[in-house]
Amino acid sequence: MLCRYTIPGKNGSLEEGKCLLNYVWYTNIAGEASELQEAMTDTTGRKHHHTLPIGKMQSAVWDKQRALARRVLPQPFAELIDKTTQPFISTISDIDVSQPVFYGGKLLFVGDALMPFRPHVACSTNQAALNAMLLEKLLRGEIDLTTWETQVLDYAHATRLRSITWGCWYQVGYYAFFASELQYLATLCGQGFRRLYRSAFG
């Protein structure tokens, strides 16, 4: 799957010829596969675990991707890949956490530090903003620490499952999609029932 979108260029311009094109080409590769190990090894022979920096990809690796693009992608996307001179790689993973509060409330995890999402749903900024707004309420005394923790975890868990569901739909297949969708919907229902219970019984 390849996603392409326009981003502002210099001085925030979105005018034709002045804006930039950003794209993400998703490829499913097993974590232990030799293909991934080769791709994540830079031009100096150093292996990277999460991100291969710009300008560090081996030319042979990118030549393989260019050839693959010409075989499987529509011509405009294949041309986009072919004209990319400084690609980089980020492996996609997620972490399911159960605790954002440490040291009796002296340390709070927010945003990607709390739970990084797969990029399918583009919600990392949303999470950081929500966490910050709820943190303001916490600091003003409008909510307590338990309420803050519950609300940030509810959003994080639901969004993580939604990102997995979208990824399964586009990249894996119907069975994986329906299984992940059921888990996502069950989580939303569970969160809704807990909110109703707390509002009714405190």
MILUMTI-116253 format. One record per residue (C-alpha): residue in three letters; residue number from 1; x, y, z. Coordinates in steps of 0.2 Angstrom, whole numbers. Example, Ala and Ser with C-alpha at 12.3 -4.5 7.8 and 13.67 -1.06 7.14 Angstrom:
<pts>
<pt res="Ala" n="1" X="62" Y="-22" Z="39"/>
<pt res="Ser" n="2" X="68" Y="-5" Z="36"/>
</pts>
This chain:
<pts>
<pt res="Met" n="1" X="0" Y="0" Z="0"/>
<pt res="Leu" n="2" X="6" Y="17" Z="-4"/>
<pt res="Cys" n="3" X="-1" Y="34" Z="2"/>
<pt res="Arg" n="4" X="3" Y="50" Z="-5"/>
<pt res="Tyr" n="5" X="-1" Y="67" Z="1"/>
<pt res="Thr" n="6" X="3" Y="85" Z="-1"/>
<pt res="Ile" n="7" X="12" Y="95" Z="13"/>
<pt res="Pro" n="8" X="17" Y="113" Z="14"/>
<pt res="Gly" n="9" X="33" Y="119" Z="6"/>
<pt res="Lys" n="10" X="44" Y="133" Z="10"/>
<pt res="Asn" n="11" X="35" Y="146" Z="21"/>
<pt res="Gly" n="12" X="20" Y="135" Z="22"/>
<pt res="Ser" n="13" X="15" Y="137" Z="3"/>
<pt res="Leu" n="14" X="3" Y="124" Z="-5"/>
<pt res="Glu" n="15" X="4" Y="132" Z="-22"/>
<pt res="Glu" n="16" X="8" Y="121" Z="-37"/>
<pt res="Gly" n="17" X="27" Y="120" Z="-39"/>
<pt res="Lys" n="18" X="30" Y="126" Z="-22"/>
<pt res="Cys" n="19" X="22" Y="113" Z="-11"/>
<pt res="Leu" n="20" X="30" Y="95" Z="-7"/>
<pt res="Leu" n="21" X="24" Y="78" Z="-10"/>
<pt res="Asn" n="22" X="26" Y="66" Z="5"/>
<pt res="Tyr" n="23" X="22" Y="47" Z="3"/>
<pt res="Val" n="24" X="23" Y="31" Z="13"/>
<pt res="Trp" n="25" X="25" Y="14" Z="5"/>
<pt res="Tyr" n="26" X="20" Y="0" Z="17"/>
<pt res="Thr" n="27" X="28" Y="-16" Z="15"/>
<pt res="Asn" n="28" X="25" Y="-32" Z="26"/>
<pt res="Ile" n="29" X="41" Y="-40" Z="31"/>
<pt res="Ala" n="30" X="43" Y="-52" Z="45"/>
<pt res="Gly" n="31" X="54" Y="-45" Z="59"/>
<pt res="Glu" n="32" X="67" Y="-59" Z="57"/>
<pt res="Ala" n="33" X="68" Y="-59" Z="38"/>
<pt res="Ser" n="34" X="84" Y="-57" Z="30"/>
<pt res="Glu" n="35" X="76" Y="-44" Z="18"/>
<pt res="Leu" n="36" X="72" Y="-33" Z="33"/>
<pt res="Gln" n="37" X="90" Y="-35" Z="40"/>
<pt res="Glu" n="38" X="98" Y="-30" Z="23"/>
<pt res="Ala" n="39" X="86" Y="-15" Z="21"/>
<pt res="Met" n="40" X="90" Y="-9" Z="39"/>
<pt res="Thr" n="41" X="109" Y="-10" Z="36"/>
<pt res="Asp" n="42" X="116" Y="7" Z="31"/>
<pt res="Thr" n="43" X="130" Y="11" Z="19"/>
<pt res="Thr" n="44" X="143" Y="9" Z="33"/>
<pt res="Gly" n="45" X="137" Y="-8" Z="38"/>
<pt res="Arg" n="46" X="128" Y="-3" Z="54"/>
<pt res="Lys" n="47" X="111" Y="-11" Z="57"/>
<pt res="His" n="48" X="97" Y="0" Z="63"/>
<pt res="His" n="49" X="82" Y="-6" Z="73"/>
<pt res="His" n="50" X="69" Y="7" Z="70"/>
<pt res="Thr" n="51" X="74" Y="20" Z="58"/>
<pt res="Leu" n="52" X="87" Y="20" Z="43"/>
<pt res="Pro" n="53" X="91" Y="38" Z="41"/>
<pt res="Ile" n="54" X="90" Y="49" Z="25"/>
<pt res="Gly" n="55" X="105" Y="46" Z="14"/>
<pt res="Lys" n="56" X="110" Y="30" Z="23"/>
<pt res="Met" n="57" X="101" Y="17" Z="12"/>
<pt res="Gln" n="58" X="112" Y="5" Z="2"/>
<pt res="Ser" n="59" X="109" Y="9" Z="-17"/>
<pt res="Ala" n="60" X="106" Y="-10" Z="-21"/>
<pt res="Val" n="61" X="92" Y="-10" Z="-8"/>
<pt res="Trp" n="62" X="84" Y="5" Z="-16"/>
<pt res="Asp" n="63" X="87" Y="-2" Z="-34"/>
<pt res="Lys" n="64" X="76" Y="-17" Z="-29"/>
<pt res="Gln" n="65" X="62" Y="-6" Z="-23"/>
<pt res="Arg" n="66" X="63" Y="4" Z="-39"/>
<pt res="Ala" n="67" X="61" Y="-12" Z="-49"/>
<pt res="Leu" n="68" X="47" Y="-18" Z="-38"/>
<pt res="Ala" n="69" X="38" Y="-1" Z="-40"/>
<pt res="Arg" n="70" X="39" Y="-3" Z="-59"/>
<pt res="Arg" n="71" X="31" Y="-20" Z="-58"/>
<pt res="Val" n="72" X="17" Y="-18" Z="-45"/>
<pt res="Leu" n="73" X="13" Y="1" Z="-44"/>
<pt res="Pro" n="74" X="3" Y="12" Z="-56"/>
<pt res="Gln" n="75" X="14" Y="23" Z="-67"/>
<pt res="Pro" n="76" X="13" Y="39" Z="-57"/>
<pt res="Phe" n="77" X="18" Y="31" Z="-41"/>
<pt res="Ala" n="78" X="32" Y="21" Z="-49"/>
<pt res="Glu" n="79" X="38" Y="37" Z="-56"/>
<pt res="Leu" n="80" X="37" Y="45" Z="-39"/>
<pt res="Ile" n="81" X="48" Y="31" Z="-32"/>
<pt res="Asp" n="82" X="60" Y="31" Z="-46"/>
<pt res="Lys" n="83" X="63" Y="50" Z="-43"/>
<pt res="Thr" n="84" X="66" Y="48" Z="-25"/>
<pt res="Thr" n="85" X="85" Y="50" Z="-22"/>
<pt res="Gln" n="86" X="86" Y="50" Z="-3"/>
<pt res="Pro" n="87" X="73" Y="38" Z="5"/>
<pt res="Phe" n="88" X="73" Y="32" Z="23"/>
<pt res="Ile" n="89" X="64" Y="18" Z="32"/>
<pt res="Ser" n="90" X="55" Y="17" Z="48"/>
<pt res="Thr" n="91" X="49" Y="0" Z="55"/>
<pt res="Ile" n="92" X="31" Y="0" Z="61"/>
<pt res="Ser" n="93" X="27" Y="-6" Z="78"/>
<pt res="Asp" n="94" X="15" Y="-2" Z="92"/>
<pt res="Ile" n="95" X="16" Y="-5" Z="111"/>
<pt res="Asp" n="96" X="1" Y="-8" Z="122"/>
<pt res="Val" n="97" X="4" Y="0" Z="139"/>
<pt res="Ser" n="98" X="-7" Y="-1" Z="155"/>
<pt res="Gln" n="99" X="1" Y="13" Z="166"/>
<pt res="Pro" n="100" X="4" Y="31" Z="161"/>
<pt res="Val" n="101" X="7" Y="37" Z="179"/>
<pt res="Phe" n="102" X="22" Y="34" Z="189"/>
<pt res="Tyr" n="103" X="30" Y="39" Z="206"/>
<pt res="Gly" n="104" X="13" Y="44" Z="213"/>
<pt res="Gly" n="105" X="9" Y="56" Z="199"/>
<pt res="Lys" n="106" X="25" Y="64" Z="198"/>
<pt res="Leu" n="107" X="29" Y="57" Z="181"/>
<pt res="Leu" n="108" X="16" Y="56" Z="168"/>
<pt res="Phe" n="109" X="18" Y="48" Z="150"/>
<pt res="Val" n="110" X="9" Y="58" Z="136"/>
<pt res="Gly" n="111" X="9" Y="57" Z="117"/>
<pt res="Asp" n="112" X="20" Y="44" Z="109"/>
<pt res="Ala" n="113" X="29" Y="41" Z="125"/>
<pt res="Leu" n="114" X="13" Y="34" Z="132"/>
<pt res="Met" n="115" X="8" Y="24" Z="117"/>
<pt res="Pro" n="116" X="15" Y="25" Z="99"/>
<pt res="Phe" n="117" X="2" Y="21" Z="85"/>
<pt res="Arg" n="118" X="4" Y="13" Z="69"/>
<pt res="Pro" n="119" X="3" Y="27" Z="56"/>
<pt res="His" n="120" X="-13" Y="21" Z="47"/>
<pt res="Val" n="121" X="-24" Y="32" Z="57"/>
<pt res="Ala" n="122" X="-13" Y="48" Z="58"/>
<pt res="Cys" n="123" X="-18" Y="51" Z="76"/>
<pt res="Ser" n="124" X="-2" Y="54" Z="86"/>
<pt res="Thr" n="125" X="-4" Y="72" Z="86"/>
<pt res="Asn" n="126" X="-22" Y="70" Z="91"/>
<pt res="Gln" n="127" X="-17" Y="60" Z="106"/>
<pt res="Ala" n="128" X="-4" Y="72" Z="111"/>
<pt res="Ala" n="129" X="-16" Y="86" Z="111"/>
<pt res="Leu" n="130" X="-29" Y="77" Z="120"/>
<pt res="Asn" n="131" X="-17" Y="72" Z="134"/>
<pt res="Ala" n="132" X="-11" Y="90" Z="135"/>
<pt res="Met" n="133" X="-29" Y="97" Z="137"/>
<pt res="Leu" n="134" X="-33" Y="84" Z="150"/>
<pt res="Leu" n="135" X="-17" Y="88" Z="159"/>
<pt res="Glu" n="136" X="-22" Y="106" Z="160"/>
<pt res="Lys" n="137" X="-38" Y="100" Z="168"/>
<pt res="Leu" n="138" X="-28" Y="90" Z="180"/>
<pt res="Leu" n="139" X="-17" Y="104" Z="185"/>
<pt res="Arg" n="140" X="-32" Y="116" Z="187"/>
<pt res="Gly" n="141" X="-40" Y="103" Z="199"/>
<pt res="Glu" n="142" X="-55" Y="100" Z="187"/>
<pt res="Ile" n="143" X="-52" Y="81" Z="186"/>
<pt res="Asp" n="144" X="-42" Y="70" Z="198"/>
<pt res="Leu" n="145" X="-27" Y="59" Z="193"/>
<pt res="Thr" n="146" X="-38" Y="43" Z="191"/>
<pt res="Thr" n="147" X="-49" Y="52" Z="179"/>
<pt res="Trp" n="148" X="-35" Y="58" Z="169"/>
<pt res="Glu" n="149" X="-27" Y="41" Z="168"/>
<pt res="Thr" n="150" X="-43" Y="33" Z="163"/>
<pt res="Gln" n="151" X="-47" Y="45" Z="149"/>
<pt res="Val" n="152" X="-29" Y="45" Z="141"/>
<pt res="Leu" n="153" X="-29" Y="26" Z="142"/>
<pt res="Asp" n="154" X="-46" Y="24" Z="134"/>
<pt res="Tyr" n="155" X="-41" Y="34" Z="120"/>
<pt res="Ala" n="156" X="-24" Y="26" Z="118"/>
<pt res="His" n="157" X="-31" Y="8" Z="118"/>
<pt res="Ala" n="158" X="-45" Y="12" Z="106"/>
<pt res="Thr" n="159" X="-35" Y="21" Z="94"/>
<pt res="Arg" n="160" X="-21" Y="8" Z="94"/>
<pt res="Leu" n="161" X="-34" Y="-6" Z="90"/>
<pt res="Arg" n="162" X="-42" Y="5" Z="76"/>
<pt res="Ser" n="163" X="-25" Y="7" Z="68"/>
<pt res="Ile" n="164" X="-22" Y="-11" Z="68"/>
<pt res="Thr" n="165" X="-39" Y="-14" Z="61"/>
<pt res="Trp" n="166" X="-36" Y="-2" Z="46"/>
<pt res="Gly" n="167" X="-19" Y="-10" Z="43"/>
<pt res="Cys" n="168" X="-27" Y="-27" Z="42"/>
<pt res="Trp" n="169" X="-40" Y="-21" Z="30"/>
<pt res="Tyr" n="170" X="-28" Y="-13" Z="18"/>
<pt res="Gln" n="171" X="-13" Y="-25" Z="20"/>
<pt res="Val" n="172" X="-18" Y="-42" Z="27"/>
<pt res="Gly" n="173" X="-35" Y="-48" Z="22"/>
<pt res="Tyr" n="174" X="-54" Y="-50" Z="27"/>
<pt res="Tyr" n="175" X="-51" Y="-63" Z="41"/>
<pt res="Ala" n="176" X="-38" Y="-53" Z="50"/>
<pt res="Phe" n="177" X="-49" Y="-37" Z="48"/>
<pt res="Phe" n="178" X="-65" Y="-44" Z="55"/>
<pt res="Ala" n="179" X="-55" Y="-52" Z="70"/>
<pt res="Ser" n="180" X="-47" Y="-35" Z="74"/>
<pt res="Glu" n="181" X="-63" Y="-26" Z="71"/>
<pt res="Leu" n="182" X="-72" Y="-36" Z="84"/>
<pt res="Gln" n="183" X="-59" Y="-33" Z="96"/>
<pt res="Tyr" n="184" X="-60" Y="-14" Z="93"/>
<pt res="Leu" n="185" X="-79" Y="-14" Z="94"/>
<pt res="Ala" n="186" X="-78" Y="-24" Z="110"/>
<pt res="Thr" n="187" X="-66" Y="-12" Z="118"/>
<pt res="Leu" n="188" X="-77" Y="3" Z="113"/>
<pt res="Cys" n="189" X="-92" Y="-6" Z="121"/>
<pt res="Gly" n="190" X="-82" Y="-10" Z="137"/>
<pt res="Gln" n="191" X="-76" Y="8" Z="138"/>
<pt res="Gly" n="192" X="-94" Y="15" Z="136"/>
<pt res="Phe" n="193" X="-101" Y="3" Z="149"/>
<pt res="Arg" n="194" X="-88" Y="8" Z="161"/>
<pt res="Arg" n="195" X="-92" Y="27" Z="158"/>
<pt res="Leu" n="196" X="-111" Y="24" Z="161"/>
<pt res="Tyr" n="197" X="-107" Y="14" Z="177"/>
<pt res="Arg" n="198" X="-96" Y="28" Z="184"/>
<pt res="Ser" n="199" X="-109" Y="41" Z="180"/>
<pt res="Ala" n="200" X="-123" Y="32" Z="188"/>
<pt res="Phe" n="201" X="-114" Y="25" Z="203"/>
<pt res="Gly" n="202" X="-98" Y="36" Z="205"/>
</pts>
